[in-house]
Amino acid sequence: MTIDTPKKGLSTFDLKMLGIVLMFIDHIHQMFVPFGAPNWLDWFGRPVATIFFFVSVIGFSHTHNKKKYMSRLYLSMVLMTLFTFALEKLVGYDQVVLMNNIFRDLFIGTLMMFAIDLFVEGKHATNLKKMLGGTVLFILPILLSFLLPLLMESPMIIQNQFVFLTITATLPALLLAENNVMVLLIPLLYLARNNRQIQCLMIVVVATIYFFLGSTQWMMIFAIVPILLYNGQKGKGMKYFFYIFYPAHIAILYLLSAFLYAH
């Protein structure tokens, strides 16, 4: 068994831990806005999605079972939606709205990466079926985003909480993603996975667009610093840590905020 010799720079583990710390600070702002949490706390969270998008490209590129990887993210997406819905219903804390589900963003991005692979495989084998399948899978989250508003206009869906929850929990629609169209950065980073400079240029371009739109999301540009420092090594294993930490920390912060607000 070969053991990687530590290199200078940041490993995948380091990138994940950096993203987790920044995300935690950002969610402190989200949960404690009713108490006057300063807006600058939100700035820490602006590079987070970009860091996790980059890490998801690494993870998908190196996983031995891409379908299992996707299934795990999809299940997490569904469970996270149900979890936050139940939490809000049980606590009844209207001052904070739980829209958190990074698993949906990552699953949509992973679905698009899988679609790219399928299309490329079909192209090399001159397999029109695979090329068509790849194309359909890639545009599916976008098509669902156009379909979603039409579904939500139906009185049967609006008035039936179970049906509404089922749709929002199971559909990988880009419109429902926490970071919305920014998720498209994942397949772009995947296409440029062998060129770090181009990946960083893409991030700069997207950040510039947000800057001119007047959104603080332009601060995602700072994600290029740890990305450029990435040394290509996995580092310590933490396969399931994020799947547990993500819902747990949101629940703890939400419950703490609700308790303090009530007292």
Secondary structure, 3 states (H helix, E strand, C coil): CCCCCCCCCECHHHHHHHHHHHHHHHHHHHHCHHHCCCCHHHHCCCCHHHHHHHHHHHHHHHCCCHHHHHHHHHHHHHHHHHHHHHHHHHHCCCCCCCCCCHHHHHHHHHHHHHHHHHHHHHHHCCCHHHHHHHHHHHHHHHHHHHHHHHHHCCHHHHHCHHHHHHHHHHCCCHHHCCCHHHHHHHHHHHHCCCCHHHHHHHHHHHHHHHHHCCCHHHHHHHHHHHHHCECCCCCCCCCCHHHHHHHHHHHHHHHHHHHHHHC
